[in-house]
Amino acid sequence: MNLLMNMFNLRMGWTSCIIWFLYVSVSECWPLPDSEPVMYGEVQSPQYPQPYPPNLLKQWDLSVPEGYQIGLTFTHLDIEASAGCYYDALTVLYDDKVLGKFCGHENSADGHHPGYQPILSPGNRLTLVLQTDDNNPERHQNVGFSAQYQAIDIDECSGPVPGDGSGPLCSQICLNTLGSYLCSCHHGYELRSDQRTCVLSCHGGIFDELEGHLSSPGYPHPAPHAVSCQYVISVELGFTVSLNFTDKFQIESMDTQQGPSCLYHWLEMTIPNSQPVKLCGGESPGLITTNSNIVRLDYHTDNEGQSSGWSLDYSTHRVKCPFPGTITKGRVTPVLSEYFYRDYIFVRCDQGYKLMMDDQEIESFSAMCQNNGQWHLPLPECRIIDCGEPEPLLNGGVTFLSGFQNQYRSVVQYHCNEPFYSLLGGINVSFTCEADRRWRSNHDVVVSPTCIPVCGQPTKLISAYQRIIGGSEAPVDTIPWQVLLSVDGRRGGGMVIGDRWVMTAAHNLIYNGIKASNETVRIFMGLNDIEKHKDSAVYADSIHMHPQYNNPSDVDYNNDIALIKLPNQITFNSSVMPICLPAEGATYVTGMMGLVSGFGRTENSRFLTNKLKYVQLPVVSQQTCIDSINFLKRTRNHVPSVSSNMFCAGVPEGGKDSCQGDSGGPFALEDNGQFWVAGIVSWGVDCGKPGKYGVYTRVANYLDWIKKTMQEN
């Protein structure tokens, strides 16, 4: 009662009436009835799972049979939380020792929750005390506790040595049993009558522990006559046995000039693959290193004489392995002065090198010192890693700046096939072979290089412009974007604007209101002479007419523009190169000289030319262009109109113009040595006549449509 009262913390300001009620509660703590201890059970707070009452002090005394301890596990605990469990608390005790004081619940900030691991009692008893006060703001929420307990066998064998000086429970082997324990002895020993200690048996035995003690029967006193004992020390392979005889050693012998002779009494030591050695006399052999894992000792005395006998401690040492050596571009760990049986070594390669064994790469390497004193695996090699061939660059190549055969730390740089391609962004990026076997860029932004076509920069320039009608032939490679179209046998022009795109006039691809099929459109590129390249045609993959082109009667050439997609990418060279598209906001200044080219009709000829011709024509003001067409309309029928999507080029005196067969070809302007397509040969009235001009599609008006079509197809 005093213990419970001392444990119960009263709040300041309690009245005597409350203390009286507390006394009544204590008087209701009935001890459990005397009966056989149970092996398990359940304990719950009053009224559980309903909230527990206030002003409560209740005690439970739990017990299980002797030789067991109690494992108490809380399945639920919900007691008013407070710092140090000051107000309400469940206290767990073993005799007078407090094992824990608990309150709160699993997730409460205050209090102390026991968790769900068992609380183990030191012995077979346990006491629980629940105390509550009368001021519980959560009395309708705190439901108390529920716990299970069970008897758990005590492992006497793992307990500490008793402090009374009696020594361990068992001198050699302790076997735990339910509620108790048993002692046993190693082979070659016998259990004494005290059922705790062991004595050497002279009936022979095998000792397989890694260390031990042996002595002759009755040592240090003489053994009975005619003793014949055998002891075999046999430990696992990988260990060698050493015998350390004590100083007190006395086995009867005969003195001779060669030393003591073991005629009648002896201790014979036999090691496999060695001659037996007999020991006798009065001088201890001291320490004997056998270098074997098996030693047999035969002790023999006859019916006469007296020998006090011998005593020894044997120990074992692990077999030694040779030093593993070193490895180039790697390291062996751990670094020890000596390596023994069961020691492991590991090999790590330096950064940028890989482990190789038998010409096969391995992820890791370890070797163990075996019981025969040899490593179970030879050391591997560390070979430099390689990243493999760098990713090929379309229309470019790679150059090694340093290193060899794509090995670690090799550095390469990509380049494009100039002057036809250039690096995107214009940045020369180098890549290094890293330890993760990847080529990594030295530039944070560039992930992989890309070669983009160079446009409008032919490798050869025309020295003097001539005219198409009656003009001179274009030198080879001077107009590399020029395309010849053959659509159902009708000739037209076009120009390369991308590695899979050709631009032309829409009217080239429609005849009698019917759009040409892909297989009827043949495209010739890189031509200067048609006769030499009759068999170099490429067929269209897809045809994209401007959606607003509508010219059924050949009098409305507005939106006269079309794109042809090629089946395969073009590799550009001196003969085939794209012309640049207009820049955003490009202007057409009156008088600017443009280059017009094609395979159309020449002056005074009804025949188309097989040679690529060119002419230099100036841009005509838009009003002059409109006036010339309006003048023609007064004298002729079916003359088309000029729209803001068109412009004119030519000279008022005539003689220079594009003509039939040139339709779809380029009108190119030059800006800082780079040609860009300003117009597409569209239509005109009477080629090269005075006062008449060729009309061209104004390409700058169609930039958005061109880019959208190319991106979406």
C-alpha positions as MATLAB code, in Angstrom:
seq = 'MNLLMNMFNLRMGWTSCIIWFLYVSVSECWPLPDSEPVMYGEVQSPQYPQPYPPNLLKQWDLSVPEGYQIGLTFTHLDIEASAGCYYDALTVLYDDKVLGKFCGHENSADGHHPGYQPILSPGNRLTLVLQTDDNNPERHQNVGFSAQYQAIDIDECSGPVPGDGSGPLCSQICLNTLGSYLCSCHHGYELRSDQRTCVLSCHGGIFDELEGHLSSPGYPHPAPHAVSCQYVISVELGFTVSLNFTDKFQIESMDTQQGPSCLYHWLEMTIPNSQPVKLCGGESPGLITTNSNIVRLDYHTDNEGQSSGWSLDYSTHRVKCPFPGTITKGRVTPVLSEYFYRDYIFVRCDQGYKLMMDDQEIESFSAMCQNNGQWHLPLPECRIIDCGEPEPLLNGGVTFLSGFQNQYRSVVQYHCNEPFYSLLGGINVSFTCEADRRWRSNHDVVVSPTCIPVCGQPTKLISAYQRIIGGSEAPVDTIPWQVLLSVDGRRGGGMVIGDRWVMTAAHNLIYNGIKASNETVRIFMGLNDIEKHKDSAVYADSIHMHPQYNNPSDVDYNNDIALIKLPNQITFNSSVMPICLPAEGATYVTGMMGLVSGFGRTENSRFLTNKLKYVQLPVVSQQTCIDSINFLKRTRNHVPSVSSNMFCAGVPEGGKDSCQGDSGGPFALEDNGQFWVAGIVSWGVDCGKPGKYGVYTRVANYLDWIKKTMQEN';
ca = [
       0.000    0.000    0.000;
       2.837    2.422    0.860;
       4.558    1.608   -2.419;
       1.412    2.376   -4.375;
       0.815    5.599   -2.453;
       4.394    6.718   -3.039;
       4.033    6.058   -6.751;
       0.779    8.012   -6.970;
       1.449   11.715   -7.625;
      -1.211   13.983   -6.083;
      -2.065   17.231   -7.797;
      -1.844   20.427   -5.735;
      -5.255   21.526   -4.397;
      -6.815   18.088   -3.907;
      -9.271   17.875   -0.977;
      -9.360   15.272    1.739;
     -12.532   13.898    0.219;
     -10.600   12.959   -2.952;
      -7.926   11.205   -0.892;
     -10.649    9.212    0.882;
     -12.008    8.102   -2.473;
      -8.505    7.048   -3.475;
      -8.292    4.858   -0.364;
     -11.497    3.126   -1.289;
     -10.121    2.403   -4.740;
      -6.983    0.831   -3.270;
      -9.037   -1.399   -1.037;
     -10.514   -2.916   -4.188;
      -7.114   -4.173   -5.468;
      -7.666   -7.884   -4.883;
      -4.688  -10.218   -5.436;
      -5.109  -12.954   -7.986;
      -6.268  -16.212   -6.377;
      -3.605  -18.797   -5.543;
      -3.490  -21.308   -8.355;
      -1.095  -22.967  -10.786;
       0.801  -20.282  -12.759;
      -0.548  -19.884  -16.280;
       1.498  -19.782  -19.507;
      -0.317  -16.822  -21.076;
      -3.122  -14.375  -20.504;
      -4.655  -10.953  -21.151;
      -4.763   -7.767  -19.039;
      -7.095   -4.819  -19.696;
      -7.884   -1.567  -17.918;
     -11.269   -1.317  -16.159;
     -14.214   -0.817  -18.549;
     -11.939   -1.308  -21.636;
     -12.666   -0.479  -24.448;
     -14.769    2.207  -22.765;
     -12.919    5.162  -21.126;
     -11.377    4.273  -17.755;
     -12.801    5.901  -14.593;
     -11.093    8.750  -12.678;
      -9.428    8.471   -9.256;
      -8.332    4.922   -9.947;
      -5.441    2.894   -8.572;
      -5.434   -0.716   -9.759;
      -2.757   -3.397   -9.578;
      -2.239   -6.669  -11.462;
       0.267   -9.307  -10.268;
       1.230  -11.634  -13.104;
       3.258  -14.850  -12.760;
       4.316  -17.814  -14.913;
       6.110  -21.071  -13.918;
       9.680  -21.044  -12.593;
      12.330  -21.139  -15.325;
      10.313  -18.744  -17.509;
      10.119  -14.994  -17.891;
       7.116  -12.913  -18.897;
       6.799  -11.250  -22.301;
       4.252   -8.413  -22.109;
       2.972   -6.928  -25.411;
       0.595   -3.965  -25.564;
      -2.001   -4.272  -28.307;
      -3.406   -0.830  -27.449;
      -2.550    1.952  -25.020;
      -4.417    5.262  -24.751;
      -3.848    7.038  -21.408;
      -3.997   10.793  -20.796;
      -0.673   12.169  -22.015;
       1.505   14.385  -19.861;
       5.194   15.121  -19.526;
       6.764   12.364  -17.451;
       3.290   10.730  -17.218;
       2.690   13.025  -14.252;
      -1.094   12.667  -14.007;
      -2.301    9.315  -15.365;
       0.154    6.440  -15.813;
       0.567    2.688  -16.195;
       3.674    1.473  -14.350;
       5.304   -1.933  -15.048;
       7.477   -3.359  -12.221;
       9.581   -6.403  -11.488;
       9.689   -6.668   -7.704;
      10.694   -3.099   -6.741;
      12.350   -2.281  -10.068;
      10.378   -0.032  -12.441;
      10.635   -1.430  -15.973;
       8.577    1.371  -17.519;
       6.063    4.111  -16.897;
       3.672    4.723  -19.805;
       0.980    7.169  -20.934;
      -0.236    8.904  -24.089;
      -0.920    7.081  -27.323;
       1.132    6.048  -30.360;
       1.193    9.461  -32.079;
       0.975   11.840  -29.102;
       3.696   14.420  -28.661;
       3.743   14.131  -24.866;
       3.772   10.998  -22.800;
       5.632    7.738  -23.267;
       4.143    4.990  -25.437;
       5.560    1.466  -24.891;
       5.478    0.551  -28.569;
       4.675   -2.939  -29.803;
       7.853   -4.806  -28.854;
       7.473   -7.167  -25.864;
       8.593   -5.990  -22.414;
      10.570   -8.872  -20.866;
      10.655   -9.457  -17.113;
      13.942  -10.638  -15.549;
      12.071  -13.448  -13.783;
       8.717  -15.160  -13.701;
       6.828  -12.266  -12.085;
       5.509   -8.910  -13.247;
       3.347   -6.187  -11.647;
       1.199   -3.598  -13.452;
      -0.212   -0.526  -11.649;
      -2.727    1.857  -13.302;
      -3.254    5.214  -11.560;
      -5.530    8.058  -12.666;
      -6.544   11.423  -11.220;
      -9.901   13.189  -11.356;
      -9.058   15.885  -13.882;
      -9.104   14.215  -17.297;
     -10.119   16.595  -20.092;
     -10.248   13.610  -22.439;
     -11.986   11.181  -20.120;
     -14.453   10.395  -22.831;
     -11.613    9.595  -25.252;
      -8.842    7.831  -23.280;
      -9.821    4.152  -23.198;
      -6.896    2.743  -21.180;
      -4.927   -0.272  -22.344;
      -5.084   -3.877  -23.492;
      -2.075   -6.212  -23.283;
      -1.202   -9.869  -23.858;
       1.384  -11.748  -21.813;
       3.011  -15.120  -22.239;
       5.639  -17.313  -20.608;
       8.992  -17.213  -22.414;
      11.625  -19.787  -21.616;
      14.741  -18.371  -19.889;
      17.977  -19.360  -21.594;
      20.038  -20.122  -18.498;
      22.985  -21.053  -20.693;
      23.359  -17.523  -22.053;
      23.169  -15.880  -18.649;
      26.195  -14.376  -16.875;
      28.453  -16.447  -14.645;
      27.019  -16.522  -11.085;
      28.690  -14.070   -8.773;
      29.154  -16.593   -5.953;
      32.428  -17.886   -7.411;
      30.994  -21.274   -8.291;
      31.980  -20.850  -11.936;
      29.760  -21.272  -14.998;
      26.666  -23.446  -14.874;
      28.403  -25.997  -17.112;
      32.161  -26.311  -17.526;
      31.924  -27.233  -21.234;
      28.521  -27.503  -22.939;
      25.256  -26.047  -21.667;
      21.960  -27.207  -23.226;
      18.903  -25.078  -22.605;
      15.629  -26.904  -21.909;
      12.108  -25.659  -21.220;
      12.244  -24.237  -17.731;
      15.729  -25.619  -16.988;
      19.087  -26.680  -18.516;
      21.430  -29.674  -18.919;
      25.249  -29.930  -18.939;
      27.247  -32.053  -21.378;
      30.907  -32.670  -22.246;
      33.023  -32.721  -25.366;
      34.054  -35.986  -26.893;
      36.765  -37.522  -24.727;
      35.422  -36.010  -21.506;
      33.023  -37.403  -18.922;
      30.463  -35.570  -16.788;
      31.212  -35.701  -13.105;
      28.667  -36.532  -10.438;
      27.993  -32.852   -9.815;
      26.383  -32.843  -13.314;
      28.271  -29.621  -14.126;
      31.982  -30.239  -14.589;
      33.790  -32.501  -17.072;
      36.870  -34.709  -16.627;
      39.167  -36.205  -19.238;
      38.279  -39.730  -20.180;
      41.131  -42.049  -20.972;
      38.920  -44.029  -23.291;
      40.118  -41.830  -26.133;
      38.447  -38.935  -27.857;
      38.584  -36.464  -30.709;
      39.002  -32.783  -29.906;
      37.738  -30.564  -32.691;
      37.552  -27.216  -30.913;
      40.044  -24.606  -32.069;
      41.637  -24.506  -28.629;
      41.556  -26.703  -25.556;
      43.370  -28.297  -22.648;
      44.588  -31.882  -22.300;
      46.294  -33.674  -19.435;
      47.164  -37.235  -18.497;
      44.808  -39.079  -16.159;
      45.187  -37.965  -12.551;
      47.628  -35.194  -13.456;
      49.556  -33.768  -11.610;
      49.467  -36.979   -9.625;
      50.693  -40.297  -11.033;
      48.101  -42.227  -12.994;
      47.285  -45.882  -12.330;
      49.668  -48.416  -13.888;
      49.235  -49.765  -17.385;
      47.604  -46.714  -18.848;
      46.974  -46.617  -22.565;
      45.204  -43.413  -23.620;
      44.757  -41.878  -27.030;
      43.832  -38.279  -27.767;
      43.202  -36.989  -31.276;
      43.150  -33.265  -31.964;
      41.423  -32.806  -35.327;
      40.406  -29.322  -36.352;
      39.105  -28.186  -39.716;
      41.406  -27.781  -42.677;
      42.901  -24.334  -42.853;
      44.122  -24.396  -39.243;
      47.362  -25.758  -37.772;
      47.730  -27.022  -34.239;
      50.333  -25.857  -31.720;
      50.955  -27.768  -28.445;
      52.171  -25.807  -25.449;
      53.235  -28.159  -22.632;
      53.284  -26.824  -19.098;
      56.563  -26.726  -17.200;
      55.600  -29.634  -14.986;
      56.322  -32.590  -17.234;
      57.534  -35.979  -15.992;
      57.413  -39.249  -17.913;
      59.750  -42.075  -16.838;
      62.785  -42.487  -19.123;
      66.222  -44.045  -19.356;
      69.253  -41.785  -19.606;
      71.575  -42.527  -22.520;
      74.412  -40.682  -24.186;
      71.967  -39.575  -26.858;
      69.516  -38.294  -24.243;
      66.464  -39.772  -22.514;
      65.202  -43.047  -24.009;
      61.462  -43.749  -23.818;
      61.477  -47.502  -23.201;
      58.486  -48.164  -20.956;
      56.598  -44.897  -20.552;
      56.044  -42.391  -23.299;
      53.813  -39.827  -24.933;
      53.918  -40.459  -28.671;
      52.998  -37.610  -31.021;
      51.928  -38.594  -34.544;
      51.410  -36.098  -37.357;
      50.177  -37.246  -40.817;
      52.976  -37.841  -43.343;
      55.605  -37.607  -40.587;
      57.440  -40.117  -38.391;
      56.003  -40.488  -34.856;
      57.955  -38.767  -32.082;
      58.137  -40.159  -28.508;
      58.363  -37.685  -25.638;
      59.578  -38.567  -22.122;
      61.917  -37.347  -19.383;
      61.583  -34.555  -16.885;
      61.985  -31.555  -19.167;
      58.936  -30.010  -20.748;
      58.928  -29.985  -24.583;
      57.519  -26.452  -24.354;
      55.860  -25.147  -27.509;
      55.575  -27.493  -30.499;
      54.236  -26.120  -33.776;
      52.908  -29.063  -35.781;
      51.959  -27.343  -39.079;
      49.119  -29.866  -39.263;
      45.429  -29.809  -38.472;
      45.550  -33.340  -37.021;
      47.696  -34.501  -34.093;
      47.406  -37.869  -32.368;
      48.769  -38.295  -28.840;
      49.231  -41.816  -27.415;
      50.079  -41.994  -23.687;
      51.468  -45.309  -22.480;
      52.709  -46.585  -19.114;
      53.519  -50.148  -18.032;
      52.882  -51.935  -14.743;
      55.972  -50.535  -13.104;
      57.506  -47.167  -12.435;
      55.791  -43.883  -11.899;
      55.142  -40.904  -14.176;
      53.475  -37.734  -12.922;
      52.285  -37.171  -16.457;
      51.819  -34.068  -18.538;
      49.515  -31.181  -19.240;
      49.179  -28.989  -22.303;
      47.116  -26.256  -23.848;
      46.606  -26.533  -27.565;
      45.812  -23.637  -29.866;
      45.331  -23.221  -33.577;
      46.480  -20.763  -36.163;
      45.096  -20.136  -39.602;
      47.102  -21.323  -42.603;
      49.040  -18.515  -44.246;
      48.593  -17.559  -47.917;
      51.294  -15.858  -50.017;
      51.225  -12.105  -50.567;
      48.740  -11.574  -53.429;
      50.954   -9.171  -55.354;
      50.133   -5.901  -57.073;
      48.012   -5.036  -60.065;
      48.729   -2.405  -62.696;
      46.163    0.399  -62.770;
      44.376   -1.093  -59.793;
      44.737   -1.858  -56.109;
      44.340   -4.871  -53.855;
      42.540   -4.342  -50.557;
      42.892   -4.764  -47.683;
      46.632   -4.259  -47.460;
      47.913   -6.583  -44.711;
      51.383   -7.693  -43.664;
      50.182  -11.322  -43.755;
      47.154  -13.134  -45.163;
      45.592  -16.184  -43.569;
      42.928  -18.808  -44.214;
      39.489  -17.253  -44.782;
      40.945  -13.811  -45.428;
      39.425  -12.099  -48.444;
      41.035   -9.714  -50.852;
      39.288   -7.413  -53.306;
      40.537   -5.745  -56.470;
      39.416   -2.302  -57.567;
      40.567   -0.758  -60.814;
      41.544    2.884  -61.145;
      38.979    5.202  -62.650;
      38.702    4.574  -66.357;
      39.759    0.932  -66.138;
      37.759   -2.298  -66.063;
      38.279   -5.688  -64.420;
      39.159   -8.457  -66.858;
      39.665  -12.175  -66.274;
      40.253  -14.718  -69.027;
      39.559  -11.937  -71.537;
      36.075  -11.481  -70.094;
      34.965   -8.379  -68.244;
      33.786   -8.973  -64.669;
      31.807   -6.626  -62.450;
      33.749   -7.299  -59.254;
      36.506   -9.516  -57.923;
      37.249  -11.151  -54.604;
      39.432  -14.104  -53.674;
      39.631  -16.146  -50.481;
      42.664  -17.681  -48.839;
      41.908  -21.424  -48.939;
      42.702  -24.091  -46.367;
      45.578  -25.280  -48.582;
      47.327  -21.933  -48.268;
      46.509  -20.824  -51.822;
      44.174  -18.121  -53.153;
      41.153  -19.640  -54.833;
      41.450  -17.313  -57.842;
      44.384  -15.625  -59.562;
      44.446  -11.847  -59.715;
      42.567  -10.249  -62.623;
      43.812   -7.487  -64.909;
      42.784   -3.850  -65.079;
      42.397   -2.738  -68.675;
      41.540    0.723  -69.871;
      37.885    1.118  -70.830;
      36.730    2.278  -74.228;
      33.605    4.186  -75.144;
      33.166    2.536  -78.508;
      33.004    4.407  -81.754;
      31.614    7.929  -81.349;
      28.132    8.366  -82.744;
      28.422    9.019  -86.492;
      27.540   12.534  -87.578;
      25.280   12.785  -90.593;
      26.992   14.895  -93.249;
      30.024   15.238  -91.013;
      32.783   13.313  -89.332;
      34.877   12.999  -86.204;
      38.529   13.812  -85.557;
      40.611   12.487  -82.652;
      42.283   15.327  -80.778;
      43.966   13.049  -78.236;
      43.892    9.482  -76.985;
      43.847    6.173  -78.788;
      41.181    3.716  -79.987;
      38.247    5.366  -78.203;
      39.886    4.753  -74.834;
      39.260    6.529  -71.549;
      40.147   10.207  -71.713;
      40.284   10.167  -75.516;
      39.024   13.476  -76.926;
      37.259   13.789  -80.267;
      35.819   16.730  -82.136;
      32.999   16.654  -84.664;
      33.136   18.560  -87.935;
      30.730   19.002  -90.790;
      31.420   18.387  -94.446;
      32.334   21.912  -95.449;
      31.512   24.013  -97.350;
      28.162   22.268  -97.793;
      27.288   21.821  -94.098;
      28.019   23.734  -90.912;
      27.583   22.947  -87.229;
      24.314   24.057  -85.695;
      25.060   27.074  -83.557;
      28.536   27.334  -85.036;
      30.133   25.867  -81.896;
      33.038   23.452  -82.197;
      32.285   20.887  -79.522;
      34.696   18.240  -78.287;
      33.662   15.015  -76.564;
      35.665   13.083  -73.968;
      35.458    9.365  -73.210;
      34.428    9.269  -69.538;
      34.605    6.508  -66.922;
      30.929    5.634  -67.443;
      31.850    4.682  -71.041;
      29.982    7.575  -72.567;
      31.220   10.331  -74.791;
      30.435   13.539  -72.930;
      30.443   17.043  -74.326;
      32.686   19.757  -72.938;
      29.868   22.208  -73.579;
      26.958   22.413  -71.161;
      24.383   23.329  -73.793;
      25.197   21.006  -76.697;
      23.890   17.467  -76.275;
      24.888   16.165  -79.714;
      26.247   17.977  -82.756;
      24.091   18.517  -85.822;
      25.183   19.455  -89.318;
      22.865   21.835  -91.103;
      23.039   22.525  -94.826;
      24.784   25.659  -96.061;
      22.439   27.466  -98.452;
      22.966   29.861 -101.335;
      26.765   29.685 -101.465;
      27.874   27.898 -104.657;
      31.481   26.785 -104.868;
      31.791   28.576 -108.227;
      30.428   31.986 -109.148;
      29.224   33.287 -112.519;
      31.645   35.937 -113.649;
      29.244   37.827 -115.935;
      25.480   37.493 -116.117;
      23.899   36.812 -119.497;
      20.313   36.408 -120.550;
      18.335   33.187 -120.786;
      16.729   34.047 -124.126;
      19.772   33.837 -126.346;
      22.038   33.861 -123.267;
      25.023   31.755 -122.374;
      25.099   28.437 -120.625;
      25.559   28.384 -116.865;
      28.976   27.031 -115.849;
      28.977   23.803 -113.845;
      28.192   24.129 -110.105;
      27.283   27.834 -110.321;
      23.504   27.388 -109.781;
      23.450   24.166 -107.687;
      19.876   24.682 -106.430;
      18.394   24.520 -109.932;
      15.967   21.618 -110.506;
      14.474   20.345 -113.758;
      10.954   18.933 -113.453;
       9.334   16.554 -115.876;
       5.590   16.240 -115.227;
       3.937   13.841 -117.658;
       6.494   14.932 -120.240;
       5.963   18.659 -119.638;
       9.058   20.560 -118.584;
       9.292   22.964 -115.660;
      11.787   24.335 -113.198;
      12.222   24.270 -109.481;
      14.781   24.787 -106.748;
      16.157   22.803 -103.797;
      15.288   24.453 -100.447;
      16.048   21.543  -98.047;
      17.540   18.074  -97.955;
      14.125   16.579  -98.841;
      12.279   19.559 -100.330;
      11.942   21.183 -103.752;
       9.928   24.359 -104.379;
       8.242   25.109 -107.685;
       5.228   26.848 -109.214;
       1.870   25.252 -108.477;
       0.774   25.464 -112.130;
       3.580   23.034 -113.069;
       1.776   20.287 -111.128;
      -1.766   20.764 -112.518;
      -2.909   20.039 -116.050;
      -6.506   20.471 -117.229;
      -7.530   20.907 -113.596;
      -6.024   17.562 -112.492;
      -3.216   17.433 -109.942;
      -0.205   15.371 -111.026;
       0.371   12.032 -109.243;
       3.629   11.325 -107.432;
       4.768    8.761 -109.975;
       4.369   11.193 -112.910;
       6.672   13.813 -111.368;
      10.365   13.293 -112.091;
      12.993   15.549 -110.554;
      16.493   16.096 -111.943;
      19.107   17.797 -109.734;
      22.685   18.901 -110.313;
      22.156   19.241 -114.063;
      23.835   21.524 -116.546;
      23.251   19.268 -119.533;
      20.079   17.206 -119.689;
      21.528   14.755 -122.215;
      24.216   13.663 -119.748;
      21.804   12.893 -116.903;
      18.769   11.313 -118.496;
      18.709    8.464 -115.955;
      19.232   10.487 -112.729;
      15.545   11.203 -112.006;
      14.039   11.063 -108.527;
      10.270   10.604 -108.114;
       8.146   12.673 -105.782;
       7.263   11.266 -102.365;
       4.439   13.751 -101.795;
       3.136   16.955 -103.429;
       1.875   19.941 -101.424;
       0.015   22.616 -103.409;
      -0.777   25.910 -101.754;
      -4.370   25.422 -100.535;
      -5.540   28.742 -102.038;
      -4.167   28.199 -105.547;
      -7.163   28.045 -107.934;
      -6.517   28.620 -111.631;
      -8.866   26.500 -113.767;
      -8.831   28.939 -116.728;
      -5.137   29.939 -116.562;
      -6.013   33.538 -115.670;
      -5.423   33.507 -111.873;
      -1.845   32.807 -110.850;
      -2.268   34.045 -107.277;
      -0.569   31.687 -104.741;
       1.335   29.977 -107.537;
       3.616   27.997 -105.238;
       4.013   24.303 -104.376;
       6.399   22.046 -102.450;
       7.560   18.570 -103.433;
       8.876   16.198 -100.783;
      11.591   13.771 -101.901;
      11.668   10.111 -100.816;
      15.195   10.315  -99.380;
      17.539   12.927  -97.986;
      19.899   14.641 -100.371;
      23.598   14.750  -99.561;
      24.679   18.160 -100.728;
      27.790   18.802 -102.787;
      29.076   21.246 -105.352;
      26.393   20.242 -107.845;
      23.402   20.110 -105.490;
      22.940   22.747 -102.798;
      19.844   24.471 -101.384;
      19.056   28.115 -101.972;
      18.232   30.166  -98.881;
      14.663   31.154  -98.051;
      13.961   34.864  -97.560;
      14.668   36.349  -94.159;
      11.759   37.592  -92.078;
      10.734   41.008  -93.416;
      12.718   40.661  -96.645;
      12.184   43.615  -99.050;
      12.136   43.784 -102.848;
      13.890   46.990 -103.845;
      13.211   48.284 -107.346;
      16.293   47.871 -109.524;
      17.842   45.039 -107.473;
      19.443   42.605 -109.899;
      18.297   39.016 -109.598;
      19.525   35.772 -111.163;
      16.951   33.795 -113.148;
      17.809   30.322 -114.473;
      16.155   27.443 -116.271;
      15.909   24.978 -119.134;
      13.078   26.812 -120.982;
      12.744   28.207 -124.500;
      15.426   30.503 -125.872;
      14.966   33.550 -128.117;
      13.608   32.910 -131.634;
      13.267   29.223 -130.918;
      10.282   26.977 -130.470;
      12.501   24.400 -128.817;
      13.469   23.942 -125.175;
      17.148   24.059 -124.343;
      19.048   21.075 -122.930;
      21.618   23.388 -121.361;
      21.036   25.337 -118.166;
      20.776   29.066 -119.030;
      20.720   32.134 -116.807;
      20.022   35.880 -117.022;
      20.369   38.888 -114.720;
      17.123   40.866 -114.386;
      16.216   43.863 -112.241;
      13.170   44.029 -109.975;
      10.491   46.293 -111.535;
       8.407   48.626 -109.401;
       5.019   47.178 -108.535;
       3.178   50.046 -110.274;
       5.184   49.619 -113.481;
       4.372   45.926 -113.360;
       0.625   46.553 -112.905;
       0.547   49.237 -115.643;
       2.199   46.968 -118.210;
      -0.327   44.196 -117.541;
      -3.274   46.603 -117.618;
      -2.055   47.911 -121.007;
      -2.066   44.346 -122.363;
      -5.588   43.747 -121.053;
      -6.903   46.530 -123.336;
      -5.756   44.691 -126.431;
      -5.947   41.045 -125.403;
      -8.326   38.727 -123.691;
      -7.585   36.283 -120.880;
      -4.668   38.221 -119.440;
      -4.129   37.421 -115.688;
      -3.957   40.125 -113.039;
      -1.027   41.105 -110.806;
      -1.614   40.662 -107.052;
       0.420   41.673 -104.009;
       1.739   38.068 -103.960;
       3.568   38.749 -107.237;
       6.299   41.014 -108.562;
       7.810   41.715 -112.004;
      11.359   41.623 -113.259;
      12.840   42.543 -116.584;
      13.975   45.459 -118.756;
      11.645   47.722 -120.748;
      13.547   47.248 -124.006;
      13.037   43.477 -123.838;
      15.473   40.782 -124.884;
      15.996   39.417 -121.389;
      13.342   37.247 -119.831;
      12.326   33.821 -118.628;
      10.078   31.786 -120.918;
       8.142   28.562 -121.330;
       9.895   25.713 -119.551;
      11.403   27.995 -116.946;
       8.210   28.058 -114.815;
       8.851   27.156 -111.210;
      12.500   28.162 -111.429;
      14.211   30.610 -109.076;
      14.566   34.364 -109.107;
      17.575   34.681 -106.785;
      18.885   37.773 -105.063;
      22.347   38.024 -103.565;
      23.082   39.404 -100.115;
      26.691   39.396  -98.821;
      27.683   36.564 -101.120;
      24.635   34.419 -100.262;
      21.762   33.817 -102.691;
      18.165   33.709 -101.473;
      15.031   32.914 -103.427;
      12.970   36.075 -103.893;
      10.619   34.710 -106.535;
       9.358   31.733 -108.506;
       8.979   32.016 -112.310;
       5.182   32.123 -112.649;
       3.774   33.668 -115.849;
       4.207   36.340 -118.520;
       3.015   37.536 -121.952;
       5.377   37.131 -124.931;
       8.836   36.218 -123.677;
      11.387   39.038 -123.818;
       9.230   41.549 -125.790;
       9.680   45.305 -125.193;
       7.444   46.774 -122.529;
       6.625   43.340 -121.132;
       7.931   41.739 -117.954;
       8.058   38.318 -116.400;
       5.827   37.849 -113.354;
       7.127   35.980 -110.302;
       5.539   34.575 -107.115;
       6.673   36.703 -104.161;
       8.194   33.947 -101.929;
       8.590   36.166  -98.843;
       4.780   36.196  -98.511;
       4.728   32.416  -98.030;
       7.405   31.841  -95.388;
       4.944   30.664  -92.707;
       3.222   28.240  -95.076;
       6.544   26.850  -96.335;
       7.921   26.226  -92.818;
       4.646   24.778  -91.531;
       4.357   22.391  -94.478;
       7.934   21.168  -94.076;
       7.599   20.681  -90.304;
       4.314   18.797  -90.494;
       5.400   16.486  -93.309;
];
